Amino acid sequence: MTDDDIHREIFEAIIDGRLEPGEKLGQDELGKVFGVSKTRIRPVLHRLADQKIVVIEPMRGAFVARPSVEDARAVNAARQIIEEGVIRAATRAAKPRHLKILRQIVAEEQGARDRRDGGHAHRLTGEFHCELARITGNDVVAELVRELVSRDSLVVALYQRPASSVCSLGGHTDLIDKIASGDEDAAAHAMRHHLQDVMDSLDLGDEGRKAPSLATAFAHLGSRS
């Protein structure tokens, strides 16, 4: 397993909600999970810290980032500002092949929800927004959106109401339709409404759930120790 593989596994475990906000990421335990030395784990954790989804505290170690209520509001506001511009640019740049990719993502997400694979569905929700950013052709914008989507995934893991569904499939389908129409203003309005729906799905008085063990989060890998 390469360092990139380890990074991807930890990143996806966080985004999927298998690792909860605030959970300690012990280097020794992660080393056992992945069958590598802790010296291999350390730079991966620093890389995740650069992405703002892990925090490293002196003398305490690494933890999954635990966004505050203020963070939750700030991240959503940033997404609304940036992704309104993204969808305007995407509406101007989109070709039929781009719309096909977006529709494929929505179809895959529907399949994941039908299988009750919430983690994969949530990852595809983020991928939809990242793909919109890639359509703009601006790599800097795409990276900014990816970081914001990752940080928002932690917010959702911590604060989403149990019965709600963040980033509805209907909302994504509506965004595709607006892009296909070529109407930038309608697309921008739909994006603002869509991201406000994400915000409205949160219970910002909820402090989240008890985290499972690291071993449980990576149980699909099998024993590597």
N, C-alpha and C positions, 0 to 999 in steps of 0.2 A: 504494500500500500504506500503510495507516494504522499508527500506532504500536501499536495493539492487534493488528493483523495480524502485525507483526514480533514482538511479545511472544509471541503464540500459536505462531508458527513456531519460535522459539528454545526456548520451553517444551516443545513437543512433541518437538523434536529431542533434548532432554535426557531427557525421560521415555521416549521410544522407544529410547534408547541409541545414537542416531546421533552424539551428542556425549558423549564419555566423561568420567567424573569426573576432574578435574584438568586438563582441556583449556583452553588459553588462548582467551579470547574477544576477539580484537583488534577494536577499534572500526573501524579503517580497513578491515579485511578484511570484517567484517560489513556495513559500509556498501556495499562493492562488491557483496556477495552480494545485498543487498536494493535496490540502486540508490538509496540515500539518503546524506545526509551523516552523518558520525560524530556530529554534534550531536544527530541523531535517535536514534542508537543508545544514547548515554550514559544517558538517563533510563530506557530499557527495561531496561538491565542493572541499574540501581539498583532497579527494581521487582522484578526476579528475585532480587536480593540480599535484599530484604525478605521474599521467599518462602522463603529459606534454601536455594535450589538453585543460587545463584551466590554466589561470594565476591569482594569487591573489595579488593585489597591496594594500599596506598599505594606509588606509584612503580613498581608492577609491572603493574597492570591487573586485569582481570576474568577469573575462571576458573570453570569448572563446579565446584561444591562436591565435595569428595572426602571422604566420611564415613569416620571411623576405625572400627575394630572396636568401640570403646566406643560410638560414635555409633550403629552398627548395632544393638547390643543395646538401647540406650536408646530408640531410635525404635520398635522392635518392642514393648518393654515398655509404652511410652506408648500404642501402638495397642491393646494388649490391655486396658489400663485403660479407655481412652475408648470403644473400640468394643464392649466388653461392655455398657456403659451405653447406647450407641447402639442395639444390637440389641434390648435390653429395651424401650426406648422405641418403636422401630420395630414391634416385635411388638404393642404396645398400640395403635399408631396406624394400622397398615397396613390399607388397603382393597384390594378386588380389583384396582383399577386400578394400585395400587403393585406388587402381585405380578406383574401383566402386564408392567410396565416392567422389573422385575428379570429376568424370564424372557426378555424381548427382548434385554437386554444379554448374557445368557449365550448365547443363540442366535447373536448377532452375533460374540461372542468365539469360539464354536466355528467359525463360518464363517471368521474370520480365521486361526485355527489350521489349518484345512483348506487354506487358500490359502498357508500358511506365511508369513503376514504377522505376524511376531512383534511388531513395534513396535505395530501397531494392536491386536493381541490384548492386549498388556501395558497399553496405555492403557485398554482396556475393562475389564480387571481392576480398575484403579484407579477407573474410573467406577462399577463395581458398588458399591464401598464408599462412594463419595461419594453415590450415590443412596440407599443405606441411611440415611445421615446426613440427607439432605433429607427423608426420610419423617418424621423426628422433628418437623419444622416449626420447628426451632431453627437460625437462620442462623449463630449463633456456633459451635455444634457442627459444622455443615456446613463452615464455613471451617477449623476446627481439623483435621477429618478430611482435608480436601483438602490442607492443608499437610503433614500426616504422611504421607499417601499419596505425595505428590510427593517428600518426603525419602526415603521407603522405596524409591521407584523408583531413586534413585541408589545406594542400598545394594545393590539387586538387580543393577544394571548392573555394579557393582564386584565383588561377592562370590558371585553365584549360580553354582552348579556347572553346567557346560555341559549335562549330561544331564538336569537336573532341570527341573520345570515349576512355577513359583511360582503360588500362589493357584489351585489346581486347579479346573476346571469342576465336578467332582463336589462339591468343598467348597462352591462357590457354590450349587449345586442343593440341597444339604443345608440350607444356611442358609435358603433360600426355603421349603423344606418345614417347617422348624421355626417360622418366622414364621407360615406358614399354619395351623399347628396351634394357635397361640395360647399355647404353652408357653414363657414367658419364660426359665425356668431351663434348659430344653433348648436354647433358642436361644443363651443366653449361653455354655453349655458348648461348643456347636458353634463359636461364634466364637473362644473361647480355643484350642480344638484347631486350628482353621483357621489362625489367626495363628501358632501354634507350628509348624505345618507350613511356613509361610513361613520362619520362622527356621531350621528344620532343613534347608531347601533351600540354605542358604548355606555357603560354604567360607570361614571367617573367617581362613584363613591365606593366601588368594589375594589378590595385589595388583592384579588386574585385567589388562586388555588394553591394547595400544597403541592410541592414539586415531587416527581418520582425520582428514583435513584438514577445515576448515570448509566449503570448497567441496564436498567429497564429502557432507557432512552435509545440505547444502541443494541437492543436485543436481537434485531434483525440481522446483525453482523455475525452472530454466533460467538463462541468463545475463542479468543485469540491468545489467551495467556498460557 
